[in-house]
Amino acid sequence: MRSELTAALPCGRRELIAEVGWDRLPTRAVADRAGLPRGAVSYHFRGKQELLVEAALHAFEQAVPMAEFAALQTTDDLIGLIGAELGDGTAINARLAGLMMEAMREADRDAMLRERMGGMLSAYRQLMTDVVRADQQRGVACTGASAEGIATVLAAAGDGLLLHVLLDPGFDFRAGLETLRAILRARPL
């Protein structure tokens, strides 16, 4: 039942956090959307904040599963995944993006959420760093910068391109991805 409540917030057309905002979401709406008794929220969670934190983290994990990242072999694969996530602009779930923005805003006020989201982002960056380092060792990625630095820039570029696609649906991100590929080719910066 705990997982049904957590999933009721970010899934499909049911992204309540994005619909009404973090602070204005009544727990009864969560229970109603999950098709569960209203007391289920307080029974399974220590409060609305814990439920919202779990739902936000669940949504992040569903958006880009850690296993997908772990399976990447090259920096070109990383850039390809960014491109696939951005799709043609219509592939992006605007409600999920709204949930992510609400969660980031809330993380500024909630240390536990900030710590957990930060830990998750750190794990993604570490996987990216490992891929970049492997490409550097094979001589196919730039060795003039640290693998950690390159992974950080790749992550930030992906986030930035997502923001542009969300705010400007006609934006063509492909030139940005090709520029990243060119920058990462095996030559010092």
N, C-alpha and C positions, 0 to 999 in steps of 0.2 A: 504494500500500500504506500510506503514511503516513496518508492520509485515512481509510482503512478502520480503522486502529487508533484514530485519534482519534474516529471516529464510533462505535466499538464501546463506548465508555464511556458516553456520554449518551443514546443513542437508544432509543426505544421501551421495551421491557421489559429493556433491557440496561444500565441505569445502574449500573455496577459501583461507582463512587465512592460513590454514595448507599447502595448495598447494604452495603458492607463498611467504608466510611470511607477517607479520603484516605491515612492512614498505613499501613493494613493491607492495601492492595491489592497482590497479587503480579502482576508483569508477565506471568507465564505465563497468568494468568486472562484478561488483556486479549487476548493472542494467541489463546487458545482461543475466546473469545467472537467474535473477528473471523474465526475460521476460518483463521488464518495460522500459520506456523511460529513457535515460541517465540522464536527468535532475531530475528524481524522487529522487535520492540520496540527492542532495542539497536542494530539496524542503522539504523533510521529516526529514532531519538531519542537524545539524549545521556544519557538516563537516564529513570527513572520520573517524576521531577518535571517534566521538560519535557513528557512525554506527558500527564500529568495537567493541567498548565497549558493546553496546547493543547486538550484535551478540554473543560475547563471553559469556556474562551472560545468554543469551537465551540457548546456547549450554550446559552450566553447569546445568541449570535447567532441560533441557530435558534429560541429561545423567542420573541423579538420581533425579527424581521429589520429591519435599519437601513433598508431600502427602504420598509418599512411606515411607519416614523416619518417618513421624508423625504416621503412622499406626503400627510401630514396637512396640512390647510389652515387649521383653526380650533382654538381652545381647546376647543370642543365636540367636535371630532374627537378631540383628545387624551383628553378624559374618556371619550368613547365607546370608544376603544381600551383604556383601563384597564378599563372595564366588560366589554368583550369578552374580555379576557385573564382576568378573574376568573370570567367565565361564571356558571354556576349553582352553583359550588363543585365540581361533579364534573368540569368541563372542565379543571381544573388538574391537571397531571401531578405527582403527589406525589413521584415519584422525581426528576424534574427539579428540583423545588423543593428536595429534599434535596441534590442535587448543588450547587445554587447556595449553599445554606447551608454545605456543606462547603468550597466554594471561598472563600466570604467568611471563614470561620474560618481557612483556610489562608493567605489573603492577609495576615492579621495577622502571620504568621511569614515569609512569602516576599515580599521586596521586589519581585521581578520580576512576580509575579502581581498584587500590589497595584497596581503601576504600570500594568500592562496592563489590569486591570479598571477602574482609575480613569480611564484614557484612554478606554475604551469608554463608561463612564458619562458622562464629560464630553462625548463626541460626541452621546450621546442628549440630554443636557441642552441642548446648543447647538441641536439641531434643535427642541426644545421651546421654547427661548427665541425662536428665529426665528418660530415660529408665534404665540406670545404677543405679540411685538412687532408683527407684522403685524395682529393683531386690535386691539391698542391703537391703531395708526395708523388703522384703519378706524372706531375709536370704539365697538367692540363688546366690549372687554375693559377691565377696570379699569386706569386710568392712574395711580392713586395709589401704585403700587409698581413697582419695576423689573421688566422682562421677565425678567431673570435670576432675581430673587427668586421671582417667581411660578412660573417653570419648576422651580425647586428645590423649592418647596412641592408642586407637582403630582407631581413624581417621588417625593418622600418620602411623599405621601399614597397614591400607588399602591402603593409598597412596604409601607406600613403596612396598607393594606387587604388586600393579599396575605397578610401575616402573620396577620391576624385570620381570614381565610377558611381558611387552612391549619390553624390551631389550633382553630378553632371552626366546623366544617362547616355548622352551622345559621345562622351569622351572615349577616345580610342587609346587604350593602354598599351597596345602592342609595341609601339615605338619605344616606350619605356622599358619593356622587357628585353627588346633587342639591344638596347643600350646597356642594360645590366649584363647581358651575355658578352658584349664586346669588352666591357670593363674587366670582366673576370677572366678573360683569356690569359693564357700563360705568358705574361710579361710583367715586369715590375711596374708599379704605379709611378 
